[in-house]
Amino acid sequence: MGVSWTIAVVYFLFMCCCFKNIALGASIMEVASEFIGGNFKIVSLPVITYFLSLIVFCYWMVTTIYVFTIGDVEFKKNQLYPNIVWD
């Protein structure tokens, strides 16, 4: 139990020594919250970008599935492009 009190006192002393930094951090958080409250576009832009990226990703997945299920690829020795054997 004495070790816990010692750690608590040391932690309290560290907090007293860093009071200016803690106050600065709190004021930065206050100004940042005011900025986000006044500019809702800052919050909505990542959400919109996520959904647009999700649409592109879904389109990419569908086209990839179509390409991979088109048929078997047959390579010939002196031909630049392979032939596709349709199922």
Beta strands, then each sheet from edge to edge (+ up, - down):
strand 1: 71-74
strand 2: 83-86
sheet 1: 1+ 2-
end
